[in-house]
Amino acid sequence: MLPTSHPGIPTLTTGADSVTQKKIFFPNLDGLRFFCFLSVFLFHTWSLLYRGIGQDQTGSGLFRHGNLGVNFFFTLSGYLITYLLIAERRNYEKIHIPKFWMRRILRIWPLYFLCILLGFVIIPFALKLTGKIEYPTASAIPYLTFTSNFDYIKNGYPGSTILEVLWSIAVEEQFYFFWPVLLSLIPSRWYLHLFIAIALGSVVFRMVYTSPKMHDHHTLSCIGDMAIGAIGAWFSFNPRFRTFISRIGRPGILLIYFVLFAFFFFRDAIFDHGIFFRAIDRSLIAFAFLAVILEQNYANRSLFKFSSSKSITKLGVISYGLYCYHELAITGVFVAVGLISSGNGMAISAGKLILALIATIIIAMISYRFFESPFLRLKNRYAFFVKKNSRDL
């Protein structure tokens, strides 16, 4: 049996129109999405700050662990997708797998395949016209089959900035493919056991395969983040658990963000002490991310709620585009500024960073408005649960 009913979960109506769209909305999670993106963005640009003052860009830096934003995305996906699938099974007594896949296809595939087209065809062609012959070193097949994370492990950087981040989209798509099937086949009373087993299995995988590339990019390592998010989704249906989170005081909330801050800025100092610590660090960090998700959703004494900032929330809605386009924008801005000025000081490096962020936001906003939105409107035709005032679930 699933935990006791969640008052925020819509119940099944009666009559001929029983299967209708219900609303599930976590208003603070869009803001979290933006900060996940921003973390990755800063990870890909922090070296400018050190290059500008003559520091070794491979050394320690303020944002050297900004790639944890991808881990946060994985944990958030595990939470949201599992929450929706559990809610669907509770209300409709089954998970409609084809409709789930169609929703994911309409959300992910248009922009994903546009990036592939840009990376393998349009950008190389444009560079050739300018006299710069540059082609991706990666094969298109892993990208077309959503297995590029394995290609990244084997061959490294794909030779194209817009292709570089797509490995994580491949991991997400693998998760979207098998997760609803798994939750359909497993009795719901075993869900929590399943999620815990997957999370522990991910730790064991990292203990056996110690390469950082395997830890960061392999599906069996990343799936642990999603399973930990799923554990949080499971407990979110329990009224006593939600009451416990809602009553956390300010000292407890401060502790959550202090731990997350420590993991983000001092990850090496905390976990770089042998195979065991390196194997568990990703899971512990995922639990810290989950604590933030739960605090934002249910805590009554939060220091702040991300939904209080409409600007951050709007940027969170377009976070998928921000993530996919940001390296292309960074490269374009760096090249453009380099043509204007040969300087390499701190001010110029910081200016490049700010301009790259602005360019990323503009490109993502245009993409969302004119390219992604038509597909998102189609997506809701296959939805049992829709977000209030947004189309990003």
C-alpha positions in Angstrom: 0.0 0.0 0.0 1.1 3.6 -0.7 1.3 6.0 2.2 -1.7 7.9 3.4 -3.3 10.2 0.9 -1.7 13.6 0.3 -4.2 16.4 0.6 -2.6 18.1 -2.4 -3.0 15.1 -4.6 -6.2 15.3 -6.8 -8.7 12.5 -6.2 -10.4 10.6 -9.0 -13.7 12.1 -10.0 -16.8 10.1 -10.9 -19.0 10.0 -13.9 -18.2 9.9 -17.6 -15.6 12.7 -17.4 -13.6 10.9 -14.7 -10.2 11.0 -16.5 -9.5 14.7 -16.5 -6.4 16.8 -16.0 -5.6 17.6 -12.4 -3.2 20.2 -11.1 0.0 19.4 -9.3 2.2 22.4 -8.7 5.4 23.0 -6.6 5.8 26.8 -7.0 9.3 27.0 -5.6 11.0 24.4 -7.8 11.2 26.5 -11.0 13.5 28.9 -9.1 15.6 25.9 -8.0 15.9 24.9 -11.7 17.4 28.3 -12.5 20.0 28.0 -9.8 20.9 24.5 -11.0 21.6 26.0 -14.4 23.5 29.0 -13.0 25.7 26.6 -11.1 26.6 24.7 -14.3 27.0 28.0 -16.2 29.5 29.3 -13.6 31.3 26.0 -13.7 31.9 26.5 -17.4 33.0 30.1 -17.1 34.9 30.4 -13.8 38.2 29.7 -15.4 37.9 33.2 -17.1 38.3 34.8 -13.7 41.5 33.0 -13.0 42.9 33.3 -16.6 42.3 37.0 -16.3 44.6 37.4 -13.3 47.2 34.9 -14.5 46.1 32.0 -12.3 46.2 28.4 -13.4 42.7 27.6 -14.6 43.1 23.9 -13.6 43.6 24.8 -10.0 41.1 25.5 -7.2 38.4 28.0 -8.0 35.3 29.4 -6.6 33.0 27.5 -8.9 35.0 24.4 -9.6 32.2 22.2 -8.3 29.5 24.0 -10.2 28.9 20.8 -12.2 27.0 19.7 -9.1 24.1 21.6 -10.7 23.7 18.6 -13.0 23.5 16.3 -10.0 20.8 18.7 -8.6 18.9 18.4 -11.9 19.0 14.6 -11.6 17.7 14.6 -8.0 15.0 17.1 -8.9 13.9 14.9 -11.9 13.8 11.8 -9.7 11.6 13.6 -7.2 9.2 15.2 -9.7 8.8 12.3 -12.1 8.3 9.8 -9.3 5.8 12.0 -7.6 3.8 12.3 -10.8 3.9 8.6 -11.5 2.9 7.6 -8.0 0.0 10.2 -8.1 -1.1 8.8 -11.5 -1.1 5.2 -10.2 -3.0 6.2 -7.1 -5.7 8.1 -9.0 -6.0 6.0 -12.1 -4.9 2.6 -10.8 -2.2 2.4 -13.5 0.6 4.3 -15.1 -0.1 5.1 -18.7 3.3 4.5 -20.1 2.8 5.6 -23.8 1.3 8.9 -22.6 4.2 9.5 -20.2 6.7 8.9 -23.0 4.8 11.2 -25.3 4.9 14.0 -22.7 8.6 13.5 -22.3 9.2 13.4 -26.1 7.3 16.7 -26.6 9.2 18.3 -23.8 12.7 17.1 -24.5 13.1 16.0 -28.1 12.5 19.1 -30.1 15.2 21.2 -28.5 17.5 18.2 -28.1 17.5 17.3 -31.8 17.8 21.0 -32.7 21.0 21.0 -30.7 22.2 17.9 -32.5 21.4 19.6 -35.9 23.3 22.7 -34.8 26.3 20.7 -33.5 26.7 18.3 -36.4 25.5 20.3 -39.4 24.7 24.0 -39.1 27.7 25.2 -36.9 30.3 23.2 -38.9 28.9 24.5 -42.1 28.9 28.1 -40.9 32.5 27.7 -39.7 33.5 26.3 -43.1 32.1 29.4 -44.8 34.3 31.6 -42.6 37.3 29.6 -43.5 37.5 27.7 -40.2 37.1 24.0 -40.9 36.0 22.4 -37.7 33.9 19.3 -37.2 32.7 17.4 -34.1 35.0 14.6 -33.2 32.1 12.6 -31.8 29.9 10.2 -33.8 26.3 11.2 -34.3 24.9 7.8 -33.6 25.3 7.9 -29.7 23.6 11.3 -29.8 20.7 10.1 -31.9 20.2 7.1 -29.7 20.5 8.9 -26.3 23.7 7.0 -25.3 26.1 10.0 -25.6 27.1 9.7 -22.0 28.8 6.4 -22.8 30.5 8.1 -25.7 31.7 10.9 -23.4 33.2 8.3 -21.0 35.0 6.6 -23.8 36.1 9.5 -26.0 35.8 12.6 -23.9 34.9 16.1 -25.2 32.8 15.7 -28.4 34.5 18.6 -30.2 31.5 20.9 -30.2 30.4 23.2 -27.3 26.6 22.7 -28.0 27.0 19.0 -27.9 29.0 18.8 -24.7 26.1 19.1 -22.3 23.9 16.6 -24.1 25.3 13.6 -22.3 23.1 14.5 -19.2 20.0 14.8 -21.4 20.8 11.2 -22.6 20.9 10.0 -19.0 17.6 11.7 -18.3 16.0 10.1 -21.4 17.3 6.7 -20.3 15.6 7.3 -16.9 12.4 8.5 -18.6 12.3 5.3 -20.7 12.7 2.7 -18.0 11.4 4.4 -14.8 7.6 4.2 -15.6 8.0 0.7 -16.9 9.7 -0.3 -13.6 7.1 1.4 -11.5 4.3 -0.3 -13.5 5.8 -3.7 -13.0 6.7 -3.4 -9.3 3.9 -3.6 -6.7 3.6 -0.1 -5.1 4.2 -1.6 -1.6 7.8 -2.3 -2.8 8.6 1.2 -4.2 10.6 2.4 -1.2 12.6 -0.8 -1.1 13.3 -0.4 -4.8 14.4 3.2 -4.5 16.7 2.4 -1.6 18.2 -0.7 -3.5 18.9 1.4 -6.6 20.5 4.2 -4.5 22.8 1.6 -2.7 23.5 -0.1 -5.9 24.8 3.2 -7.4 27.2 3.5 -4.4 28.5 -0.1 -5.0 29.0 0.7 -8.7 31.2 3.7 -7.8 33.2 1.6 -5.4 33.9 -0.9 -8.2 34.5 1.6 -11.0 36.6 4.4 -9.5 37.2 6.5 -12.6 35.8 10.1 -12.2 34.3 9.8 -15.7 32.4 6.7 -14.6 31.2 8.5 -11.4 30.1 11.6 -13.3 28.7 10.3 -16.5 27.7 6.6 -16.3 24.0 5.9 -16.0 24.4 3.5 -13.1 26.2 6.2 -11.1 23.8 9.0 -12.0 20.7 6.9 -11.3 21.4 7.0 -7.6 20.6 10.8 -7.6 17.3 10.1 -9.2 16.5 7.2 -6.8 17.2 9.5 -3.8 14.8 12.1 -5.3 12.3 9.2 -5.7 12.7 8.4 -2.0 11.8 12.0 -1.2 8.7 11.8 -3.5 7.6 8.6 -1.7 7.8 10.2 1.7 6.0 13.3 0.4 2.8 11.4 0.3 3.0 10.8 4.1 1.2 13.5 6.1 3.3 12.9 9.2 6.5 13.4 7.1 5.2 16.6 5.6 4.2 17.8 9.0 7.7 17.1 10.3 9.2 19.1 7.4 6.7 21.9 7.9 7.8 22.3 11.5 11.5 22.5 10.9 12.7 25.7 12.6 15.1 28.3 11.3 18.2 26.6 12.9 17.4 23.4 11.1 16.8 25.2 7.8 20.1 27.1 8.2 21.8 23.7 8.8 20.4 22.4 5.5 21.9 25.2 3.5 25.1 25.2 5.4 25.7 21.6 4.6 24.9 22.3 0.9 27.3 25.2 0.9 30.0 23.0 2.5 29.5 20.3 -0.2 29.5 22.8 -3.0 32.7 24.8 -2.0 34.7 22.1 0.0 33.7 18.9 -1.7 37.4 17.8 -2.2 38.3 18.5 1.4 35.3 16.6 2.7 35.3 13.5 0.5 38.7 13.1 -1.1 39.9 10.5 1.5 39.8 7.2 -0.3 37.5 5.0 -2.5 34.7 4.7 0.1 34.3 8.5 0.6 34.5 9.1 -3.2 31.8 6.5 -3.7 29.3 7.9 -1.2 29.9 11.6 -1.8 27.5 11.8 -4.7 24.7 10.2 -2.7 25.2 12.4 0.4 25.2 15.5 -1.9 21.9 14.2 -3.5 20.4 13.9 0.0 21.4 17.5 0.6 19.7 18.5 -2.6 16.6 16.6 -1.6 16.6 18.3 1.7 16.4 21.7 -0.1 13.6 20.4 -2.4 11.6 19.3 0.6 12.3 22.4 2.6 11.2 24.6 -0.3 8.0 22.5 -0.9 6.8 22.1 2.7 8.7 24.1 5.3 6.6 26.9 6.9 9.6 28.8 8.3 11.8 29.1 5.3 14.3 31.9 5.1 13.0 32.5 1.6 10.9 30.8 -1.0 12.1 30.9 -4.6 8.6 31.6 -5.8 8.8 35.0 -4.1 10.9 36.1 -7.1 8.9 36.2 -10.3 12.0 36.9 -12.4 13.8 33.8 -11.0 10.7 31.7 -11.5 10.4 32.8 -15.1 14.0 32.0 -15.7 13.5 28.6 -14.1 10.7 27.8 -16.6 13.2 28.2 -19.5 16.0 26.4 -17.7 16.1 23.6 -20.2 16.9 26.1 -23.0 19.4 27.9 -20.7 21.2 24.7 -20.1 21.3 23.5 -23.7 22.3 26.9 -25.2 24.7 28.2 -22.6 28.0 26.8 -23.9 27.2 28.0 -27.4 26.5 31.5 -26.0 29.7 31.5 -23.9 31.8 30.6 -27.0 30.1 33.2 -29.1 30.6 36.0 -26.6 34.2 35.1 -25.9 35.0 35.1 -29.6 33.1 38.4 -30.2 34.8 40.1 -27.3 38.2 38.7 -28.3 37.8 40.4 -31.7 37.1 43.7 -30.1 39.7 43.6 -27.3 42.9 41.6 -26.8 42.9 42.3 -23.1 42.6 39.6 -20.5 42.2 41.3 -17.2 39.7 40.5 -14.5 37.3 43.2 -15.6 37.2 41.9 -19.2 36.8 38.3 -18.0 34.0 39.3 -15.7 32.4 41.3 -18.5 32.5 38.2 -20.8 30.8 36.2 -18.1 28.0 38.7 -17.7 27.5 39.1 -21.4 27.4 35.3 -21.9 24.7 35.0 -19.2 22.6 37.7 -20.9 23.1 36.1 -24.3 22.1 32.7 -22.9 18.9 34.1 -21.4 17.9 35.9 -24.6 18.5 32.9 -26.8 16.6 30.6 -24.4 13.7 33.1 -24.1 13.4 33.2 -27.9 13.6 29.5 -28.2 11.0 28.9 -25.5 8.6 31.4 -27.0 8.8 30.5 -30.7 10.1 27.0 -30.8 9.4 25.0 -27.6 6.0 26.4 -26.6 4.0 24.8 -29.5 5.3 21.4 -28.5 4.5 22.1 -24.9 0.9 22.9 -25.7 0.6 19.6 -27.5 2.2 17.9 -24.5 -0.7 18.8 -22.2 -3.0 16.7 -24.3 -1.3 13.6 -22.9 -1.1 14.9 -19.3 -3.1 13.6 -16.3 -1.6 16.3 -14.1 -0.6 19.7 -15.3 1.3 22.6 -13.6 -0.6 25.7 -12.7 0.5 28.6 -14.9 3.4 26.6 -16.4 4.0 23.9 -18.9 7.3 22.4 -17.8 6.4 19.2 -15.9 
